[in-house]
Amino acid sequence: MTSNQSQKSSRRDFFATTRNGLMGAALTHLFCEEDFGGSQLLASESQSETPPAETAPADNLRPRKPHHPAQAKAVIQLFMNGGPSQMDLFDPKPVLDRMDGQPFPGNVEDLGNQGTNNIGVMMGGQYPIRQHGESGMRIADVLPHTAELADDLCMIRSMWTDHPNHDNALYRIQSGRLFMGYPTLGAWTIYGLGSENHNLPAYVVLNDPLGPPKNGARNWTSGFLPPLYQGTPFRPSGSPILNLSRGFQQSAELTDAASRLLQQLDSIHQKQRPFRPELNARIQSYALAAGMQLSAGQALDLNSETLHTQQAYGIGKEPTDSYGRRCLLARRLVERGVRFVQIFMEEQPWDSHVDLASNHRAVCERTDQPTAALLADLKQRGLLDSTLVIWGGEFGRTPTSQKSGKVYTGRDHNMQAFTSWLAGGGSRGGLTWGSTDDFGHSVTENPVSVHDFHATILHLLGLNHQRLFFMRNGLEERLTGVEPPQVVHELIHSRIDPLPGNS
């Protein structure tokens, strides 16, 4: 290049020739920090005491110490949208069977439904229910695979809630409140415990390809908690996550250095804009996306599973393929440190106002084999002891039939009694807890409210429901509300003693 050409170099030419030098200077600065103190700072931060859950910082997902030793490290919630019928699946009622076709013997208004015009006659159980396992647990014939694992189930027949509408009952079972806008159980769990894997979301939602559940994203909202605690829905068909592969290649060293530089820039940006939870959540979501490009592809690859495992889950055949894929994916996620996984079905398939016998049978055929395979797989891998599996819906069904059109072949909503079960995670396998009346309509022994249920789940996760709160407008907000519920210790395999100083 001649001197005249050099003198005529433009500003653009200058930056084009010096940008690599600037990048190199930035990288050199970062590498020097790492060699002469940066790594020490990171080490000291990672070795510092993590504050207890109720004083945990509200803007990060770092793992946090529980209040007491946890028996469950992760949760898989198999949510049965619509309200499965307790007396047809788990709670046989000989008296109800004998009264099949007769009028309800009491005041029909006591059934607690929306009205009395469409209430029909007593309706006996629709399937044979037999005893299974050493525990003699009663399970319907339409759930043959689940029945084989009866001694691993903790059956709660005495659940009850306080609203007969789907929307409100769903809010209650997911968030502990009857109205929208409150954090869900999954969000509270992540708020209390943080995440074990920063390359995958802490709270994952697996929806049905046929559509989202009733209430949609309100089932996994973070409510008034910072947004980073909300559930992350994976795509229900095709690749669960798009754009996992990078559009360019670069060395691991350069990637790491660029990441550190970005973290510093993000930190400066955040300090200039305090009290912006949406900003914090957005920055962390980008960081998570970068981490997922490194590890999520392997976690989501079901093809790496053996053909025997896939067949056990019912993958590759109908009607179990979709639910089986999501159950297998849930197992792969929890074994990689994902804290909370929800599996939903479309809309509310258990809502059997008409033709309950064929309706429930069809849903059981979709879910029974994959559910049992999930439990067996977790158990075989030594993960069931630390993974709490939850099965159940938002309420139960009535002992009377309901008119739909010109027929009385279904059951209406029943908020006064329903059945849920737990497995693993410190729950007491082989136990059947609670009782209902001769019709399966109302709880008569050992009632378990939704708040009791939540308090017990938190307890198994190492969290004291009274100490897990979030300050909002000067009030201590809790998952379990104001009235203190009871942890149902009888559902727990062994009583958990508090850690020293955490009583």
Secondary structure in CASP SS format (residue, H / E / C, confidence):
PFRMAT SS
TARGET T0000
AUTHOR 0000-0000-0000
METHOD secondary structure of the structure
MODEL  1
M C 1.00
T C 1.00
S H 1.00
N H 1.00
Q H 1.00
S H 1.00
Q H 1.00
K C 1.00
S C 1.00
S C 1.00
R H 1.00
R H 1.00
D H 1.00
F H 1.00
F H 1.00
A H 1.00
T H 1.00
T H 1.00
R H 1.00
N H 1.00
G H 1.00
L H 1.00
M H 1.00
G H 1.00
A H 1.00
A H 1.00
L H 1.00
T H 1.00
H H 1.00
L H 1.00
F H 1.00
C H 1.00
E H 1.00
E H 1.00
D H 1.00
F H 1.00
G H 1.00
G H 1.00
S H 1.00
Q H 1.00
L H 1.00
L H 1.00
A H 1.00
S H 1.00
E H 1.00
S H 1.00
Q H 1.00
S C 1.00
E C 1.00
T C 1.00
P C 1.00
P C 1.00
A H 1.00
E H 1.00
T H 1.00
A C 1.00
P C 1.00
A C 1.00
D C 1.00
N C 1.00
L C 1.00
R C 1.00
P C 1.00
R C 1.00
K C 1.00
P C 1.00
H C 1.00
H C 1.00
P C 1.00
A C 1.00
Q C 1.00
A C 1.00
K C 1.00
A E 1.00
V E 1.00
I E 1.00
Q E 1.00
L E 1.00
F E 1.00
M C 1.00
N C 1.00
G C 1.00
G C 1.00
P C 1.00
S C 1.00
Q H 1.00
M H 1.00
D H 1.00
L H 1.00
F C 1.00
D C 1.00
P C 1.00
K C 1.00
P H 1.00
V H 1.00
L H 1.00
D H 1.00
R H 1.00
M C 1.00
D C 1.00
G C 1.00
Q C 1.00
P C 1.00
F C 1.00
P C 1.00
G C 1.00
N C 1.00
V H 1.00
E H 1.00
D H 1.00
L H 1.00
G C 1.00
N C 1.00
Q C 1.00
G C 1.00
T C 1.00
N C 1.00
N C 1.00
I E 1.00
G E 1.00
V E 1.00
M E 1.00
M C 1.00
G C 1.00
G C 1.00
Q C 1.00
Y C 1.00
P C 1.00
I E 1.00
R E 1.00
Q E 1.00
H E 1.00
G C 1.00
E C 1.00
S C 1.00
G C 1.00
M E 1.00
R E 1.00
I E 1.00
A E 1.00
D C 1.00
V C 1.00
L C 1.00
P H 1.00
H H 1.00
T H 1.00
A H 1.00
E C 1.00
L C 1.00
A H 1.00
D H 1.00
D H 1.00
L E 1.00
C E 1.00
M E 1.00
I E 1.00
R E 1.00
S E 1.00
M E 1.00
W E 1.00
T C 1.00
D C 1.00
H C 1.00
P C 1.00
N C 1.00
H H 1.00
D H 1.00
N H 1.00
A H 1.00
L H 1.00
Y H 1.00
R H 1.00
I H 1.00
Q H 1.00
S H 1.00
G C 1.00
R C 1.00
L C 1.00
F C 1.00
M C 1.00
G C 1.00
Y C 1.00
P C 1.00
T C 1.00
L H 1.00
G H 1.00
A H 1.00
W H 1.00
T H 1.00
I H 1.00
Y H 1.00
G H 1.00
L H 1.00
G C 1.00
S C 1.00
E C 1.00
N C 1.00
H C 1.00
N C 1.00
L C 1.00
P C 1.00
A C 1.00
Y E 1.00
V E 1.00
V E 1.00
L E 1.00
N C 1.00
D E 1.00
P C 1.00
L C 1.00
G E 1.00
P C 1.00
P E 1.00
K C 1.00
N C 1.00
G H 1.00
A H 1.00
R H 1.00
N H 1.00
W H 1.00
T C 1.00
S C 1.00
G C 1.00
F C 1.00
L C 1.00
P C 1.00
P H 1.00
L H 1.00
Y H 1.00
Q C 1.00
G C 1.00
T E 1.00
P E 1.00
F E 1.00
R C 1.00
P C 1.00
S C 1.00
G C 1.00
S C 1.00
P C 1.00
I C 1.00
L C 1.00
N C 1.00
L C 1.00
S C 1.00
R C 1.00
G C 1.00
F C 1.00
Q C 1.00
Q C 1.00
S C 1.00
A H 1.00
E H 1.00
L H 1.00
T H 1.00
D H 1.00
A H 1.00
A H 1.00
S H 1.00
R H 1.00
L H 1.00
L H 1.00
Q H 1.00
Q H 1.00
L H 1.00
D H 1.00
S H 1.00
I H 1.00
H H 1.00
Q H 1.00
K H 1.00
Q C 1.00
R C 1.00
P C 1.00
F C 1.00
R C 1.00
P H 1.00
E H 1.00
L H 1.00
N H 1.00
A H 1.00
R H 1.00
I H 1.00
Q H 1.00
S H 1.00
Y H 1.00
A H 1.00
L H 1.00
A H 1.00
A H 1.00
G H 1.00
M H 1.00
Q H 1.00
L H 1.00
S H 1.00
A H 1.00
G H 1.00
Q H 1.00
A H 1.00
L C 1.00
D C 1.00
L H 1.00
N H 1.00
S H 1.00
E C 1.00
T C 1.00
L H 1.00
H H 1.00
T H 1.00
Q H 1.00
Q H 1.00
A H 1.00
Y C 1.00
G C 1.00
I C 1.00
G C 1.00
K C 1.00
E C 1.00
P C 1.00
T C 1.00
D H 1.00
S H 1.00
Y H 1.00
G H 1.00
R H 1.00
R H 1.00
C H 1.00
L H 1.00
L H 1.00
A H 1.00
R H 1.00
R H 1.00
L H 1.00
V H 1.00
E C 1.00
R C 1.00
G C 1.00
V C 1.00
R C 1.00
F E 1.00
V E 1.00
Q E 1.00
I E 1.00
F C 1.00
M C 1.00
E C 1.00
E E 1.00
Q C 1.00
P C 1.00
W C 1.00
D C 1.00
S C 1.00
H C 1.00
V C 1.00
D C 1.00
L H 1.00
A H 1.00
S H 1.00
N H 1.00
H H 1.00
R H 1.00
A H 1.00
V H 1.00
C H 1.00
E H 1.00
R H 1.00
T H 1.00
D H 1.00
Q H 1.00
P H 1.00
T H 1.00
A H 1.00
A H 1.00
L H 1.00
L H 1.00
A H 1.00
D H 1.00
L H 1.00
K H 1.00
Q H 1.00
R C 1.00
G C 1.00
L C 1.00
L C 1.00
D C 1.00
S C 1.00
T E 1.00
L E 1.00
V E 1.00
I E 1.00
W E 1.00
G E 1.00
G C 1.00
E C 1.00
F C 1.00
G E 1.00
R E 1.00
T E 1.00
P E 1.00
T E 1.00
S E 1.00
Q E 1.00
K E 1.00
S E 1.00
G C 1.00
K C 1.00
V E 1.00
Y E 1.00
T E 1.00
G E 1.00
R E 1.00
D E 1.00
H E 1.00
N E 1.00
M C 1.00
Q C 1.00
A C 1.00
F E 1.00
T E 1.00
S E 1.00
W E 1.00
L E 1.00
A E 1.00
G C 1.00
G C 1.00
G C 1.00
S E 1.00
R C 1.00
G C 1.00
G C 1.00
L E 1.00
T E 1.00
W E 1.00
G C 1.00
S E 1.00
T E 1.00
D C 1.00
D C 1.00
F C 1.00
G C 1.00
H C 1.00
S C 1.00
V E 1.00
T E 1.00
E E 1.00
N C 1.00
P C 1.00
V E 1.00
S E 1.00
V H 1.00
H H 1.00
D H 1.00
F H 1.00
H H 1.00
A H 1.00
T H 1.00
I H 1.00
L H 1.00
H H 1.00
L H 1.00
L C 1.00
G C 1.00
L C 1.00
N C 1.00
H C 1.00
Q C 1.00
R C 1.00
L C 1.00
F C 1.00
F E 1.00
M E 1.00
R E 1.00
N C 1.00
G C 1.00
L E 1.00
E E 1.00
E E 1.00
R C 1.00
L C 1.00
T C 1.00
G C 1.00
V C 1.00
E C 1.00
P C 1.00
P C 1.00
Q C 1.00
V C 1.00
V C 1.00
H H 1.00
E H 1.00
L H 1.00
I E 1.00
H C 1.00
S C 1.00
R C 1.00
I C 1.00
D C 1.00
P C 1.00
L C 1.00
P C 1.00
G C 1.00
N C 1.00
S C 1.00
END
